[in-house]
């Protein structure tokens, strides 16, 4: 298989870096030409305020789920970047707010508490304070320890307050005329930046999903039990041959009537899209996935996606190694069906053979391609680690010459990627998918 001159992920990263560098340069020019405040402290505060506005717009772009970015970088990696920029935003906003209060306290010769209360009576400042308070709240609940104590639905609901903070920050900046109206160029730039950010979010998160569901009219075609705790749901609809879906991708699924509309689950496609139907396969690990076996044919389906960069688009080598753990076999099975090229090896990790979901289908697909399937059974901690570097090299001697796709529980994925790094497999040949939405 030929290596592309510039891989899709590198293209996307270069585009993001170009966007960031260009906007940072513009921000610095605006600060140097119109950043002077009423005293030196407030000038520094304005510096942090301008950069906070840029970070806010970047946050919107990273979570807008724009297809071009998502298919090249992947939602999981974009979410990680969103998280780290979020903490940078937290410190930038906190620094900006603190220095503003200090600057006016110095200017007026009064204490910081009195200055804070006085600023709260100014509409522009009050809006900025409210936006800052929401950013601090979201940063607090996003700390790993706190995040693990909250149910996903609670954390996600509170996280949506970020959009309120963005709106408040936008109006706050609009009212600060020295920012928006310092020059014609500044006015055009800030309006263009905010329209791009909000427009991307509305397009990717609202307009595109609504249009896609209205156009395709997804509905349940059949529900097939695969095991006592595993079920496959076949979804059909109109014009599915025009749906830009690839094997290895996942969608966020809602089944109105099955659960509350605000509750959704991310499930990978467990079969390669064929233009007529889609299939997802889920293991019962919660009330949402456990209840799928009770869906009735004809039930309407609301689907967001498909998302993810875990596709053959990123292949760089003729040989391919597919590694799955548990129900992580679903996107692996779809990849195995969609892309018939190249020598293939599949490593399937389960506690025992009875838990190997879709095993017969995997065996048939591997047989058609004359590949190799290794079913790795046993409990974690018993016997030699199946994904130790020496174990992987023994099973796949030419592992450094293959693209490696990994999908499974986080601990397994981390162990595999660490072993691949020690074996010298280039990062461009390693493709990993995570199960979580956040």
Secondary structure, DSSP 8 states (H G I E B T S, - for coil): ----SS-HHHHHHHHHHHHHHHHHHHHHHHHHHH---SSHHHHHHHHHHHHHHHHHHHHHHHTS--HHHHHHH-HHHHHHHHHHHHHHHHHHHHHHHHHHHHHHHHHHTS-HHHHHHHHTTSHHHHHHHHHHHHHHHHHHHTSHHHHHHS-HHHHHHHHTHHHHHHHHHHHHHHH-HHHHSS-HHHHHHHHHHHHHHHHHHHIIIIIHHHHHHHHH--EEEEEEEEETTEEEEEEE-SSGGGS---TT-EEEEE-BTTB-TT--EEEEBSS---SSEEEEEEE-SSHHHHGGGG--TT-B-EEEEEE-S-SGGG--SSEEEEEEEGGGHHHHHHHHHH---S-EEEEEE-SSGGG-TTHHHHHHHHHHTT-EEEEE-S-TTSSS-TTSHHHHHHH-TTGGGEEEEEES-HHHHHHHHHHHHHHT--GGGEEEE-S---
